[in-house]
Amino acid sequence: MAELFKIETEQTQLSWSCPSSDTTQVSELPEGRLAVIRVNRSPLNIQIWREGVPDEIASNLELEVGPRLYEETSYNLLLRGKANQPVELRHRDPVILQALHFSNDGNIHHGSINFRSQIGRSRFSVYIDGQAEYDFEVEVFPSKLDYAADYDALVADVQDSLPGLVLEYLRSTFKSGFPTDSDNTSRLEWILLLRYVIEDLERGLRYIEKHPHHDLIGKRVATRLEKLRRTDATITKLVARGKDRGPESKLPERRSRMTWDVPENRWLAAQLAHMRQTLADIHSAERKHPTRNKLRHLSILKELTDLEERVAALQSIEPIAQAKGLAPAGFTSLILQNKPGYREAYRACLVLLKGLRVEGGPVGLSMKEIHRLYEYWCYLALLRMLAKITGEPVPVRQLFSVEPDGLKLSLKRGVSHTVQFPTGDRLLELTYNPKYDGDAFVLPQQPDLVLSLHQPHWPIMRIVIDAKYRINYDPRYVKQFGSPGPPQDTIDALHRYRDAILEETGAEGPRSERYKRSVVEAAALFPYFDANDEFRKSGFWTALERVGIGAIPFLPRETRYLEEWLRKILQQGGWSTAERTIPYPSFEQLRVWREAEKESVLVGVLRKKAKEHLEWIKSAHRYYTAVTPTQRRQLITRWVAIYSPASTRSSGAVTHWARVENIDTMKREAIDTPWLPEHNRDEVQVVYTLGELQQLPTPIQNRGPGGIGKRFSRNRWTSRLGILRAMELRELFLETTAEWRLYEQLRHSNIDFTLAPGSAKLQDEGDPRGRTWFVGKHHRVQYRGAAGFLIRRKGLPEQYRSDLEEVVNILSSQT
């Protein structure tokens, strides 16, 4: 352990230390803060030792220099009473003291202090035998940011939009701030200001209690004649009427009476009533929405109760209690502004109408945890960057919705809030912390930021941006990736988002038709400044281009990389963005097969001298066959495949194919071949000009059930899909993806069936249909395109089913 500072008095001794691994970090930068404050005027002999400060000046109470303390670091504290008297360490936030332990006699306090992700000053109080001994104040610095260059700029950027976003009611640290004019003051700011002015308000009202402003009011009092002091017109009229006769006669004499029910007291009474009602509302909301830490929640409720009781006590001050009603509309008073007591109370009430600004000043303000503050800043900075890139203004007052949850003021999470940037025919939407859930999700997905691109004729494309206030400086990590960066689980989360965030298409059928992935790129933002301009060489930056997932440093003084990445994405059209999306190989294969089912293939036979014929086809790049007027496929086929008989190889098989480059018709005698026409020289032939004749990677063997082949003596038809998928000749009859799906499923389900091909017909490319019947013992099934699968069973009406699993279930029940 390395000792950072010690404070010793005649009755107490306090030591603050940190793990030795952190000593280099703190000793190199001694300009932290350690201020020791007397809590009363009695003399106090204090000896102080501060790490990095000469002993000669270390005990000077006017010196406020000390070692730096850092977030997310555990410090060890030892407080001991010298004369076996119980000692105690106190703090406004009880959470910071949770890890401290006490000896049985209360003479020793020891344990761990960890500020977590809180930044700023923190004030502790030392008590001996229940009496305040002294206070000391330290300052917690961010470990991942430069305090002046980054943290202060980050706070300033966020509070420019909404000051309350950077504040919390009760935390272990605070920064100084000041009241300022605001047209959007939050309830959180109001109560922080009330804590700041409550003592001034009490002093002013207690002075008013002793020196109240009053007024004289006239009131008629029934007075015996001998006690009348003055007469007026009313009394004269009554005397004229004889009302003064009789021994007990009384006349209504007008007399002046002092009253405290004056506009100034009414105004103050109304302000106190509003304070008490607001405190009651806050207290009620806070009870309903407790914080995660029960101890802190109880402390907050106690502070609220104390404030409410203090305001209630001020309401009972007699000049205030006697003030009834409201002050006149538009009321102003020089007494409120200038008279002692009233002046202080009036100014305190006016402060409550202001907002707060974190930037030096007398108000101690608890700040949000730095990881949340960094997330807010990333959102706001990204909005400004998008506005700069698109040339669209930022809707300043509509940047976000807030959730006034008791004393918390936070950005509202969810898809209900987005900021839009229209750019020509494209719309950009930035959403803070959207939540994706529903039937398409096993677990809800909630990234920090999502930029959605809406473009005509294109599905929605999303870019996920996660703001993570975490960074790994481990040398092995830096060597691997070429730069400090976010932890590995952050990058893992980006891969998860790309896989898990789905769009429901509303279509029926398999899940590949019902759900589509919409995340095309994803990046993690982390707090790092690239001082040496080396990040461009890192694996995080190159991965963004290579696989669409990576990480980008982002701070108030380091925005260039994110802007460059966004500009590149936003300058691309829909085609380019889609081409950068990494598909699954299986999906790509499925797409290829769906295109292949639209292309017809002629499977041609060779003449008797098969080898000679095959060599001629290779050299002449031609194949011909007699015209069949009823077969329209002959004039539109895109491929020719060649069946090689057993005379050319060990067993017959489809072995070669070539793309059709041109189609002509001519008489047989016009075709130049090494052999003469055997008969019918005038017969019209379809002549295919071919590209290079290529061998199939895997020949399609002439074998059927039991391994027995069938005679192949005339041309057949299939699709390019059939050539790509078939392993044996009968599978060439399966021309569509739907037929292949059913074929595979029936085989995997061990359902007996045979294939019975129908006649080959011209396909509708927009709605390919199967021509093969799947024949079972009691059923026949054929694919009919958009209509689905036609099912025929003996003695039952025909049925159409579009769901493959339902078709297989029907067929399996009939076996």
Steps between C-alpha positions, in 0.01 A plus 500: 500500500612855426396775740355810329430728796469500878312737731575495872355701788543467874208257512485330157721355230385441140693324223398475132688258271468320170629176345866523404415438134338843491785699654665600172173630372441728796855598587575640157211745534492642857279797413188337639300638791512454875336777700470466880231723651441594863136460594512748790719787616673315779872444441587165351849361470504312166798324349465409132716295269421515129660278236718712272489812724798620716450439871576864580176622346283189504324595828400848384117503498498762228671252270250292303742289293504125534530174306258429220228244564345311211168345410452122518791468744482347847675700772567378851406719795596467863357735767604452860421674826805558717339506843274197461216730408254395227572659165276528196538595135192665349398592148180640353478196270493190723580271204864609491544370858338160449828310483634640830516285814509591869677355795284384791580807707460736204860615538600393147340548160661317212411375156473592136387819327409477130338791316400271210440715191438827688717804427553819702554605860401294801473623859541281808449590867694355793320474836646412838263386773207648303663843460620641167880502482573619144393457138724410209432525129660299217450507124433200275638515146395304191748225416408479131461870420705814532321694774531843341512415130232231490288467814423868548428539128275194512301643794473838330369345177228302678379781725483738202198293397352422841692576822302253708636211294844527657367514859395254768345577837726297723837353405837456665665781303402848389615788282436868553242694305289812507136603442427636155201614299320210334172445320510123550573443868455147626362387834844359579661841454226657715565281800876533468451877508266468799772316693734785406268786610310344791729649764479850346123458485486398866719791611288747307168368633623477859600864478153579362352315799660757729465800271190440286368748252147602591221729391210685663145423400186692592219312671179622664469397863182540712610757761316651799430869460735611779788316335463648152825663386396651171187538296444468131209530258364156588483578874346843430220339297429244774483775767259692279278194492507473879719196521702657782220489755488252780746401775649209300518672162799424280611652175729343230819691544768452229827394659838398340638151575845351425503194269765267354271395219687714250592420133867441586417236761236350270761465225744324731222276638407398144862418421532282810173321418630427151831372641324267741264366236787441257701323769200280580462412131871416470490297820203300371663438161826395661323248723343343191826489303780395735861501387695177465676565828265475794734683738528799267123494443430519873747786536331692217156451657635623835646813339169568325311457827741735679459765230123470514504537881725807477263663252200408715670666799545818295131494409413512871683830555222732618528780238494232227225289659272806530542592132190375318427493132727589211699807418347719225577401141819662374596585856832677557633644821804700603457353848561148364804617312661726763375443854725276715366148534260547212791569267676170586181293482399661171838432340493138618158451339617657176796259486251212494364631171841463336692206359848376574830509319798279589791740468641626828290677760359445848253217431622145560351279230502121488582378149379204302729199476751560225400196293143635472627850433726368223204320343291820504783701350552247221132531408504879496834521318378250239190711442712809441728305269206373292370855477839614377525221240145535370479878526176470696446697824481320833159538671658622824193469721400167351829320535358260753217424734577483870364283775448698824504186712486640855831685535653343188518675168603265220461454130196296410592161363312339215391527142242766587762770461704566188653804338456516123726648233341510154759505221344509156314175440663335802405531867744446788367421846715491812345322798637502852495161671224333295356172620437220253274223622208291386457163332815546294720519812590239757623778728444877459790682336583853618803667340596853602445674166356392167523699177231385257521568126170520311540504122247452219484144363728370776418332831599683817875483572631554851836601644552413868723727709583400857653758735717322756698682766745213531845460351769234515864613517647156564826464298394164355169648395668801337746271321216286366280784372756774442331744738324525837134430453176379657480165679437193289145455626412837346601378154320171566182697572524671160514163327197396705305808399574441132371145530210558739330822388244383246224652290167319470391504136146382563545230238403139556718197456836403645680733741738606224196661336343639819807659660782707352813643659524877481833591667763559231781650711581552869763690696591547866598849618761513777681784684844526341705777343727391214785741572743329260257452208549125505145375546443475124741202502315320779296186457188680623510754216589254224230260622235765432587486131568128491204354692285803592562472877767683697570777750562874477661738755263783588557797730430874483847546350495176296210496256676461165480122467127479570428784257710335229322166549153656496572712194613193309183309590265789429659580165416151376179412322280204576687272262840568656367467854331171417816367335695565822262276693649158575249225417493146629647247251182295526289802414726583206472142383124514531494819294718336233270200487190718472654669201609163361148357505394758242754386237421200276766240415487260208664169592613371161603151395793407275479304175620142476863604462481687824867591542521645146180699562626634831829614348314679219282681755810614686677625190200639306329647810168380359225255575193426289178311540184463291235766540204393710220749431323421827809562713535874542794458732721418201514866397561655841732258679811656648709188554579171331620202703642181346421147604801271443397135455674200651699459179709805592543431872440235760133592540266746331474848646441865423861618483525836318311822452536837329318830486293568186627811325274489192208297361433443124283268295622339175467185296721207593690512170620854581675385815864420433598181685768232445222251447227505238135514586367150530152596378258793456749764385218757478397462863514837685736507793543735797868591506649629828821699494674421825759651721779286632386146576589428862502184703259488792684486833294194589345299211128424534495123502250281317374303793170468672360318802719197566781648289347383170525744209243561226536540127578861403446524122328835450535855620358603833423830670592639837592835654841635591400428860453135406851484351651670809320276750447160339719202584306248290287525186156482656579811707525703178120499499510728805520841338385738780622584849162402647531149348849463640382612846223240493736235361752552779234513770331178385831315492598627847157396628546147355182523291488263202429666166596494134536779246275512193588788265238679298562666167754782487329835443616857466547648847366829627818659643296691757319185617693182419295179531607141548421231244578198714253303708613364835316168507431310820284202581180702543588847376655710229650848550606757243629855548273756330692822558324779688201272558715274717513121500215307338416183697294224342383203703276213403137564582562855632473843338814679389675724752746787471748570777772767505671396824763234435486351849124460470543321167757261647273431800211416267715267295654329802153429640405321176795263485 
